[in-house]
Amino acid sequence: MKITKDMIIKDILDIDRGLGVILRNHGMNCVGCPSGHAQRDTLENATSGHGVNIDELIEEMNAYLANAV
């Protein structure tokens, strides 16, 4: 499984909860957002509001998944 920018945050977290740590390390607190953004926002949409480099984030998350197996 590879993380892509069009994936919903909730779906990313369902793959591996450790990805939430990576998101939080990049300043994306949507993991526990009370307004439910993680349930409906894509990774691309969520990063645009946080000034996060999406390509670096995706690379880090996919490297994490590659090493988690």
C-alpha positions, 0 to 999 in steps of 0.5 A: 500500500502506498500513501497518495495525496488524494487519500482521506486522512482517516483511511491513512490512519486505518492503514497504520496508526503510526502514520498519525505520529508522522502527521503530527510531527509535521504540524498536522493535528487533524489526527485528533481534530474535534471538527472531524476533518480527518473523516473527510479531508484528503491529505492534499487538502489538509496539508494545503492549510498547514504549509506542509510540503506534501511530497516530503510528507508522502515520502516519509510516510511511504518510507515508514510503511516500507520499513514496517513490514 
